[in-house]
Amino acid sequence: MTIDFERMMKEQYDLQVAMYNGQHPGASDNPEERVAYIKDMALAALDEVHEALGEVGWKPWAKSRHINRDAFVSELIDTMQFVMNMFAAVDADAEEVCTKLFKKHLINWQRLNGYTGLEKCKKCKRALDDLTTHCEPGHCMDDKATT
């Protein structure tokens, strides 16, 4: 089966448009409305991750090590929908998401060779080898955020 992430993103976008009376709430020209939407989607995604965790016997003080697989996967699907909504709110399409995901995979593979987590810009606090960091040790090149 070929996975069509572009179709997944489009169908999620279309669902949001239908749910919100013809306009994607993350596409508002009002920055406060877009930020509020992103916050709501982030909180909803976190809640779904917590619900997924509830389907796993993870507590070290309990004996169960169960995984309710179908329910767990279902909660992660809900999480994914909220994450796709956040991508749409910042106009990130499927190609950009996949390209950056694969670049991040390469970074993580490179990190297997001794990454400590301490190699961060002192100003913006991002890892120096991360995709969004444009800094050198001791010098932040990312002094302005994009809107």
FINUVO-276556 format. One record per residue: y negated, z negated, x negated of N, C-alpha, C in turn; residue in three letters. Coordinates in steps of 0.02 Angstrom, whole numbers, padded with zeros to 5 digits, always signed. Layout:
// FINUVO-276556
YZXYZXYZXALA
...
// end
This chain:
// FINUVO-276556
+00059+00000-00042+00000+00000+00000-00062+00000-00044MET
-00107+00046-00031-00170+00049-00067-00221+00005-00031THR
-00255-00036-00069-00305-00081-00040-00372-00044-00038ILE
-00403-00043+00020-00467-00009+00028-00521-00062+00038ASP
-00547-00087-00018-00597-00140-00015-00662-00116+00017PHE
-00678-00052+00006-00738-00024+00037-00733-00027+00113GLU
-00674-00010+00139-00664-00015+00212-00668-00087+00236ARG
-00640-00133+00198-00643-00204+00216-00716-00227+00221MET
-00756-00209+00170-00826-00229+00170-00864-00197+00229MET
-00851-00134+00243-00885-00100+00298-00867-00130+00365LYS
-00803-00143+00375-00782-00172+00439-00810-00242+00448GLU
-00815-00281+00395-00845-00347+00400-00919-00342+00415GLN
-00953-00294+00384-01024-00282+00398-01033-00263+00471TYR
-00992-00216+00494-00997-00193+00564-00985-00250+00613ASP
-00938-00294+00596-00925-00351+00639-00986-00396+00644LEU
-01019-00408+00587-01080-00450+00588-01135-00418+00630GLN
-01142-00352+00624-01192-00316+00664-01177-00325+00738VAL
-01114-00318+00757-01095-00326+00828-01105-00398+00851ALA
-01090-00446+00809-01097-00516+00828-01170-00537+00834MET
-01214-00504+00797-01284-00524+00796-01328-00470+00829TYR
-01305-00442+00883-01344-00398+00926-01375-00338+00890ASN
-01336-00305+00849-01358-00242+00820-01391-00246+00752GLY
-01399-00305+00724-01429-00309+00657-01390-00360+00615GLN
-01375-00341+00554-01342-00387+00509-01392-00441+00490HIS
-01376-00505+00501-01424-00558+00488-01442-00565+00414PRO
-01399-00542+00371-01415-00544+00300-01461-00488+00278GLY
-01475-00441+00322-01517-00384+00306-01590-00394+00329ALA
-01607-00453+00350-01674-00468+00374-01725-00457+00318SER
-01785-00435+00336-01839-00428+00288-01870-00496+00271ASP
-01854-00546+00312-01881-00613+00301-01837-00651+00251ASN
-01865-00666+00192-01824-00700+00141-01796-00767+00165PRO
-01833-00804+00205-01808-00868+00229-01747-00859+00274GLU
-01747-00808+00316-01690-00794+00359-01629-00773+00317GLU
-01640-00732+00266-01584-00710+00224-01555-00769+00185ARG
-01599-00811+00158-01575-00870+00121-01536-00916+00168VAL
-01562-00926+00228-01527-00969+00277-01458-00940+00294ALA
-01455-00874+00301-01391-00842+00315-01342-00851+00257TYR
-01366-00840+00196-01323-00849+00137-01299-00921+00134ILE
-01343-00969+00146-01323-01040+00145-01270-01053+00197LYS
-01279-01028+00257-01230-01038+00310-01162-01007+00292ASP
-01164-00948+00262-01102-00915+00242-01068-00953+00185MET
-01107-00978+00138-01078-01017+00083-01046-01081+00109ALA
-01080-01116+00154-01051-01177+00183-00988-01161+00223LEU
-00990-01106+00260-00931-01087+00299-00872-01070+00253ALA
-00886-01034+00198-00833-01017+00150-00804-01081+00119ALA
-00847-01127+00101-00823-01191+00073-00779-01228+00123LEU
-00800-01228+00186-00761-01261+00238-00692-01229+00245ASP
-00690-01162+00242-00626-01128+00247-00581-01143+00187GLU
-00611-01149+00127-00571-01168+00069-00542-01237+00079VAL
-00581-01282+00107-00556-01350+00121-00500-01347+00173HIS
-00508-01304+00223-00455-01297+00273-00391-01269+00240GLU
-00399-01222+00193-00341-01196+00157-00307-01251+00118ALA
-00347-01292+00086-00319-01348+00047-00280-01396+00091LEU
-00302-01402+00154-00266-01444+00202-00196-01419+00218GLY
-00181-01357+00200-00115-01328+00212-00069-01336+00152GLU
-00091-01375+00102-00054-01385+00040-00047-01460+00027VAL
+00011-01480+00007+00021-01551-00012-00003-01563-00082GLY
-00068-01570-00091-00098-01575-00157-00113-01647-00179TRP
-00112-01693-00134-00133-01762-00151-00084-01795-00200LYS
-00109-01816-00258-00064-01845-00308-00031-01910-00285PRO
-00061-01944-00236-00033-02007-00212+00019-01997-00157TRP
+00026-01935-00133+00075-01920-00081+00134-01883-00113ALA
+00192-01890-00082+00253-01859-00110+00260-01786-00093LYS
+00231-01764-00038+00241-01695-00016+00206-01645-00063SER
+00241-01592-00078+00214-01536-00115+00225-01472-00074ARG
+00211-01477-00009+00222-01422+00037+00165-01370+00030HIS
+00181-01309+00049+00131-01256+00056+00147-01221+00121ILE
+00104-01229+00171+00109-01192+00234+00079-01123+00221ASN
+00120-01080+00193+00096-01017+00166+00055-00975+00215ARG
+00081-00963+00275+00046-00920+00322-00022-00949+00341ASP
-00024-01014+00355-00087-01046+00373-00135-01045+00313ALA
-00108-01057+00253-00148-01056+00192-00180-00987+00182PHE
-00140-00935+00188-00167-00867+00180-00219-00852+00234VAL
-00206-00874+00295-00253-00862+00349-00321-00894+00335SER
-00321-00955+00308-00384-00988+00292-00420-00953+00235GLU
-00382-00926+00187-00413-00889+00133-00442-00823+00157LEU
-00411-00792+00208-00439-00732+00239-00507-00749+00270ILE
-00510-00806+00306-00574-00827+00334-00626-00837+00279ASP
-00605-00867+00224-00650-00877+00167-00676-00810+00142THR
-00631-00763+00135-00649-00697+00109-00701-00662+00154MET
-00694-00671+00220-00742-00640+00265-00812-00668+00254GLN
-00818-00733+00244-00883-00763+00231-00911-00742+00164PHE
-00867-00734+00115-00889-00709+00049-00914-00637+00055VAL
-00879-00595+00093-00902-00526+00103-00970-00525+00138MET
-00981-00572+00185-01047-00576+00218-01102-00590+00167ASN
-01087-00634+00119-01137-00649+00067-01151-00588+00023MET
-01098-00551+00005-01109-00489-00033-01154-00441+00005PHE
-01142-00434+00070-01182-00389+00111-01255-00412+00114ALA
-01266-00477+00114-01334-00504+00119-01376-00489+00058ALA
-01344-00472+00003-01381-00453-00058-01369-00380-00077VAL
-01345-00341-00028-01334-00269-00036-01285-00253-00093ASP
-01235-00294-00102-01183-00280-00151-01127-00242-00116ALA
-01115-00180-00137-01063-00141-00105-00996-00151-00141ASP
-00944-00121-00113-00876-00130-00139-00871-00106-00211ALA
-00903-00052-00228-00900-00026-00296-00930-00075-00346GLU
-00988-00103-00330-01019-00152-00374-00976-00214-00382GLU
-00949-00239-00326-00908-00299-00328-00846-00288-00372VAL
-00812-00232-00361-00751-00218-00400-00767-00207-00474CYS
-00820-00170-00489-00839-00158-00558-00854-00223-00594THR
-00893-00266-00562-00910-00330-00594-00850-00378-00598LYS
-00807-00373-00549-00746-00415-00551-00703-00396-00611LEU
-00693-00331-00622-00652-00309-00678-00685-00326-00745PHE
-00751-00321-00748-00787-00341-00810-00778-00415-00822LYS
-00781-00455-00769-00771-00527-00776-00700-00542-00799LYS
-00651-00504-00775-00582-00513-00798-00578-00504-00874HIS
-00612-00453-00899-00612-00441-00971-00642-00500-01009LEU
-00696-00527-00984-00727-00586-01015-00678-00644-01015ILE
-00646-00655-00958-00598-00711-00954-00539-00701-01000ASN
-00516-00639-01010-00462-00627-01058-00486-00643-01129TRP
-00548-00624-01144-00576-00640-01210-00584-00715-01220GLN
-00597-00751-01166-00605-00823-01170-00540-00860-01187ARG
-00484-00826-01181-00421-00857-01201-00418-00871-01275LEU
-00464-00841-01312-00465-00850-01385-00511-00906-01407ASN
-00515-00960-01369-00552-01018-01393-00616-01034-01356GLY
-00624-01013-01295-00683-01030-01256-00686-01105-01243TYR
-00742-01135-01257-00749-01208-01247-00789-01225-01185THR
-00827-01178-01158-00870-01193-01101-00937-01221-01122GLY
-00947-01229-01187-01009-01258-01213-01059-01205-01235LEU
-01037-01142-01238-01080-01088-01262-01126-01065-01205GLU
-01179-01104-01193-01224-01089-01137-01296-01084-01161LYS
-01336-01046-01125-01407-01043-01138-01437-01110-01121CYS
-01479-01136-01165-01508-01202-01153-01558-01202-01095LYS
-01586-01144-01079-01635-01140-01025-01603-01125-00957LYS
-01566-01070-00952-01540-01050-00886-01471-01079-00872CYS
-01439-01108-00924-01375-01143-00918-01315-01097-00905LYS
-01325-01031-00911-01270-00985-00901-01230-00977-00966ARG
-01166-00962-00958-01125-00948-01017-01153-00887-01052ALA
-01158-00890-01118-01188-00836-01156-01149-00770-01151LEU
-01084-00774-01135-01044-00713-01129-01037-00690-01057ASP
-01072-00721-01009-01064-00702-00940-01103-00639-00923ASP
-01084-00607-00868-01114-00543-00849-01188-00547-00834LEU
-01212-00602-00806-01282-00607-00786-01326-00639-00839THR
-01299-00655-00896-01338-00687-00948-01366-00634-00996THR
-01430-00639-01006-01464-00592-01052-01497-00633-01107HIS
-01463-00684-01130-01491-00732-01176-01455-00730-01242CYS
-01488-00757-01291-01459-00769-01357-01462-00844-01368GLU
-01421-00870-01412-01423-00943-01423-01495-00967-01436PRO
-01517-01013-01393-01583-01043-01401-01641-01003-01372GLY
-01627-00945-01342-01682-00902-01317-01662-00870-01251HIS
-01693-00891-01196-01676-00864-01130-01716-00801-01118CYS
-01680-00748-01101-01712-00684-01086-01719-00673-01011MET
-01696-00721-00971-01693-00714-00898-01745-00760-00866ASP
-01809-00747-00878-01861-00792-00855-01881-00782-00782ASP
-01858-00729-00750-01877-00719-00680-01816-00700-00638LYS
-01815-00727-00578-01760-00712-00532-01778-00650-00492ALA
-01727-00614-00470-01740-00556-00427-01739-00578-00355THR
-01775-00543-00314-01777-00559-00243-01738-00510-00203THR
// end
